[in-house]
Amino acid sequence: MMFRTLLASLLVIATLLVSACSQQDSSKSEPATAKAAKQAISLETIAAQAKGFTVGSMMSTNTVYVFFDAQCPHCGHLWESALPLQKKLKFVWIPVGWINASSVAQGAALLTAANPGALMSEHEASLLAKKGGISAPSSIPPEIEQAIKANTQLLGSFGAEAVPFIVARDLKSGQTVSRDGAMSTQALASFLGIEAP
């Protein structure tokens, strides 16, 4: 019994230490010399160039942008942590293709879904249960595939090295904030400058 408790504690600690999927986790990671020059992270640039799906309070004046890979379990944990905050904030989830071919196919399925929020919840529950997520069609519309590639390039242009990658305006300071990795609902609320539910 003591061994199980110790093992469970070690797993929790390991999970907390590694709370993001990096591009280096992918077998397709590009050499450092091929990376684009880092540009300043801008909410306006993301709003103008990224293609994602919106969930949460559509009337909110504060938008939280989340770059995610559909195959990243840490993105699934962040999705679950963000659910209670959707009554206060508008979230735009922006799929990228870093981890494997399923990343793009599942991201495309989410982008084209009639109800992307419901499908994302189904997908993340399956992914976190280690069942691989939703099944996605083998054929992706070229414009959607291009949009996900553009999202991936935009994320890389910010110098981001892991997903989930969050960009928002801190409601307390008014400053643009960004960070990678999953976090609890309480930590996410604090990061965004709002009261946790």
Secondary structure, DSSP 8 states (H G I E B T S, - for coil): -HHHHHHHHHHHHHHHH--SEEGGGSTT---GGGS-------HHHHHHH---EEEE-TT-S-EEEEEEETT-HHHHHHHHHHGGGTTT-EEEEEEE--S-HHHHHHHHHHHT-SSHHHHHHHHHHHHHTTS------S---HHHHHHHHHHHHHHHHTT--EESEEEEE-TTT--EEEEES---HHHHHHHHTS---
